[in-house]
Amino acid sequence: MTSLTKGANQLIECPICGVKCHLSETLVLAEEKEKSVLHLTCGQCETSTLVFISIGKFGIASLKMITDLNRQEAKKLFQSEAVSIDQVIEIHQFLKSFKGEVKDFIE
């Protein structure tokens, strides 16, 4: 865990109940020199939150997003392969020519 993640963890509060989160409630999903992604589960209200933290020339910025992903689901998502440009083009072409209803291709 980098010093950015450790330091930011002291500042992170649950967006629902306002309780400060502890390191034991934090799962580091991605971490680089100047940015981190964390999954937090509040010990008080059990709300799960994704926290994106970055540091730049003007200081630390963070974004919290409440999620229904549990720790294991978030870890699996962040370890999976990113969507490729070819996959985006393929789905775009499919949707562009699709003539049915949304429910037809979801099933």
N, C-alpha and C positions, 0 to 999 in steps of 0.2 A: 504494500500500500504506500503510495507516494505521500510526501508531505502535503501536497495539495489536497488529496483526499482526506488525510487525517485532520488537517486544519479546517476544511470545509465541513467535515462531519460535526464539528463542535457548533456550527452555525445553523445546521439544518433542523427545522422544526416540522412536525407533522402538519400538513395543510388543513387537516380537519379539526384536530383537537389542540394543536399548538405545543404539544409536548416535545422537548428536545430529544432527538434520536441518539442512541448510543451505538458504538462501533459493533456491538454484538448483534444489532438489528440491521446491519449494513452488509450488502453483498456487492463487491466491485465487479461490474460486468465488462467494462472496458476501461483501459487506462493508458494514457500516453503522457508525455512530459508536461503538457499544458492543458490537458482536458481529461475528464473522467466521466463515466456513466455509472451510477449506483442504483441499486434496488433497495428500498427501505421498507420494513414492515414495522409499523408503530406498535410498541409494546403496550400502549394504553388502549387504543381503539382498533388496532389490527388493520388499519388502512395500509395498502401497498402503494408505493410511490416510486416512479423513476425520476432520478435527479441527474441532470446534465450540468456539468461544471466546467468552465473554461477560464483561463487566465490570459489576459491580454495587456496591452500597454496602459489601459485605463483601469485595471483592477480585475477582480473576480466577478464573473457573471454566472448565475445559475438559473435553471429552469426546472420547476417541479411539475410532474404530470401524474395525476392519480391513475392507477391502473388496476385491472382485475387479474393481472398476471401474478402468480405466486413466484417465489424465489426460483424454483426449478424451471418453470416455464420461461421466465425472463432469461435465465442462464442459457437455456436451449436456444432461444431466439437469437441472442447475441453471439452464440457460437456457430450459428448456421451461416451458410454462404450468402453473400449479398446477391440481389437481383441483378442480372447482367443487362446490358444495353440490348442485346439480341432478344432477351425474354420480354423486355418492354415493347420493342418493335413488334414482336410476334403477337402479343395480346392486343396491341393497338390495331393491328391489321385485322385480327379476328373480330374485335368489337366494331370496327368501322364497317365491316361487311355483314355483321349479324343483323338479322331481320326479325328475330323473335322477341319475347319478353325476357326481362331480367331473370325471373324465376326459372326459365327454361335452361339457362346455362349454369345456374347455381346448383341445381339438383344433380 
